[in-house]
Amino acid sequence: MPDDFESQLERARPTLMRFAVLQLRDEQSAEDVVQDTLLAALQGREKFAGNAQLKTWLVSILKNKIVDRIRQRSREAPLPSLDEDEGDGDAFDALFAADGHWQEKPAAWGNPEASLQQSRFYDVMELCMKALPENLARVFTMREILEMETEEICKELAISTSNCWVVLYRARMRLRECLQLKWFGDNVGVGTE
């Protein structure tokens, strides 16, 4: 019979898989990094002092494994041009007046912090992340979820700093638009759960 630590690892597995699939967009790669994470946790269980939740410790290991996988991918195959997903620049530019202010102010999002407390919000956010083109999602994930520095992202993906910021801007705008439609919009029951 497995000990308590091993059973806790097994219970955390679905959460780790969901996170890894969202970041890597590939079931097999996600399975590999989750397996590596669980193995690292088993081998380093004495390092887990219990000062944080086990899931938090596992996710931090997983993030490192995901970054390693992204680095491996960037060395093995050339990255498709980030420009291919950027044809929507004119559409985003049309949202703003010449002075940089919104043409039409976005609808109020109420209390975004309250939304974060609702588990359904994360399902919608995951749906919106999956809708991003792969290159936009990759850069956004590296910066905002894996918390990599811009310079590190640029080095890993062989892009310029200005290109990185443009990609991040476009990813954020698409996520904002998706969340507006699917979560914060007039037709969606915000705050209901």
C-alpha positions in Angstrom: 0.0 0.0 0.0 1.4 3.4 -0.9 2.4 5.8 1.8 0.6 9.0 2.4 3.1 11.1 0.5 2.8 9.0 -2.6 -1.0 9.1 -2.4 -0.9 12.9 -2.1 1.3 13.0 -5.2 -1.2 10.9 -7.1 -4.1 13.1 -6.1 -2.2 16.2 -7.3 -1.5 14.6 -10.7 -4.7 15.8 -12.5 -4.1 19.4 -11.5 -0.5 19.2 -12.6 -1.6 17.6 -15.9 -4.1 20.3 -16.5 -1.5 23.1 -15.9 1.1 21.4 -18.0 -1.3 20.8 -21.0 -2.3 24.4 -20.9 1.3 25.6 -20.9 2.7 23.2 -23.4 -0.3 22.5 -25.6 0.8 18.9 -26.1 -0.5 16.0 -24.1 2.6 13.9 -24.5 5.0 16.7 -23.5 2.7 17.5 -20.6 2.7 13.8 -19.5 6.4 13.8 -19.6 6.9 16.9 -17.5 4.4 15.7 -15.0 6.1 12.4 -14.7 9.5 14.2 -14.3 7.9 16.4 -11.6 6.5 13.5 -9.6 9.8 11.6 -9.9 11.7 14.7 -8.7 9.2 15.1 -5.8 9.7 11.4 -4.8 13.5 11.8 -5.0 13.5 15.1 -3.1 10.8 14.4 -0.6 13.2 15.2 2.3 13.5 18.7 0.8 9.8 19.2 1.3 9.7 20.8 4.8 5.9 21.3 4.8 6.2 25.1 5.0 4.0 25.4 1.9 1.2 23.2 0.6 2.4 20.1 -1.3 0.6 21.3 -4.4 2.4 24.7 -4.3 5.8 22.8 -4.0 4.8 20.5 -6.9 3.7 23.4 -9.2 7.1 25.1 -8.6 8.9 22.0 -9.6 6.5 21.6 -12.6 7.2 25.2 -13.7 10.9 24.5 -13.9 10.3 21.3 -15.9 8.0 23.2 -18.3 10.7 25.9 -18.8 13.2 23.2 -19.4 10.9 21.6 -22.0 10.4 25.0 -23.7 14.1 25.5 -23.9 14.6 22.0 -25.3 11.9 22.7 -28.0 13.6 26.0 -29.0 16.9 24.2 -29.4 15.4 21.3 -31.4 13.2 23.1 -33.9 13.1 26.6 -35.3 10.3 28.8 -33.8 7.7 29.7 -36.4 7.7 33.4 -37.1 5.9 35.4 -34.4 4.7 37.7 -37.1 2.3 35.1 -38.5 0.0 35.7 -35.5 0.3 39.5 -35.6 -2.0 40.3 -38.6 -4.5 41.6 -36.1 -2.5 44.7 -35.3 -4.7 47.0 -37.3 -7.8 45.6 -35.5 -6.2 46.4 -32.1 -5.0 49.8 -33.3 -8.6 50.7 -34.2 -9.6 50.3 -30.6 -7.6 53.5 -29.7 -7.9 57.1 -30.7 -4.8 59.1 -31.9 -4.1 60.3 -28.4 -3.8 56.6 -27.1 -7.2 56.6 -25.3 -9.9 54.0 -25.9 -12.2 54.8 -28.8 -14.9 53.1 -26.8 -14.2 52.5 -23.2 -14.3 48.7 -22.3 -17.2 47.7 -20.1 -16.5 47.6 -16.3 -15.4 44.2 -15.0 -17.0 44.7 -11.6 -14.8 43.1 -9.0 -12.1 41.0 -10.8 -10.7 39.8 -7.5 -14.1 38.2 -6.7 -14.0 36.5 -10.1 -10.7 34.9 -9.2 -12.4 33.2 -6.2 -14.8 31.5 -8.5 -13.6 28.2 -9.9 -15.6 28.6 -13.1 -13.5 31.7 -13.9 -10.4 29.5 -14.3 -12.3 27.3 -16.8 -13.1 30.4 -18.9 -9.5 31.7 -18.6 -8.2 28.3 -19.7 -10.6 28.4 -22.7 -9.3 31.8 -23.6 -5.7 30.7 -23.3 -6.3 27.8 -25.5 -7.9 30.1 -28.1 -4.7 32.1 -28.4 -2.4 31.3 -31.3 0.4 29.1 -30.2 3.2 31.7 -30.4 1.2 34.4 -28.5 0.3 31.8 -25.9 3.9 30.7 -25.6 5.3 34.2 -24.9 2.4 35.1 -22.6 2.9 31.8 -20.6 6.6 32.3 -20.3 6.2 35.9 -19.0 3.1 35.8 -16.9 2.7 32.2 -15.7 6.3 30.9 -15.6 7.5 34.4 -14.6 10.5 34.4 -16.9 12.3 37.7 -17.5 11.8 39.4 -20.8 15.5 39.1 -21.7 15.4 35.4 -21.0 12.3 34.9 -23.2 14.0 36.9 -26.0 17.1 34.7 -25.7 15.1 31.4 -25.6 12.9 32.4 -28.6 15.5 34.4 -30.5 13.3 37.5 -30.7 13.9 41.2 -30.0 12.7 42.9 -26.9 10.3 45.1 -28.9 8.9 42.0 -30.7 8.4 40.3 -27.3 6.5 43.3 -25.9 4.3 43.5 -29.1 3.5 39.8 -28.8 2.6 40.2 -25.1 0.4 43.2 -25.8 -1.5 41.3 -28.5 -1.9 38.2 -26.2 -3.2 40.4 -23.4 -5.6 42.2 -25.8 -7.0 38.9 -27.1 -7.3 37.6 -23.5 -9.1 40.8 -22.5 -11.5 40.5 -25.5 -12.2 36.8 -24.8 -12.8 37.4 -21.1 -15.0 40.3 -21.9 -17.1 38.1 -24.2 -17.1 34.9 -22.1 -17.0 36.1 -18.5 -17.5 39.8 -17.9 -19.9 40.6 -20.8 -23.5 41.6 -20.3 -24.8 38.2 -21.3 -22.7 36.3 -18.8 -23.7 35.8 -15.2 -20.7 37.4 -13.5 -20.6 36.7 -9.9 -22.9 33.7 -10.1 -21.7 30.4 -8.8 
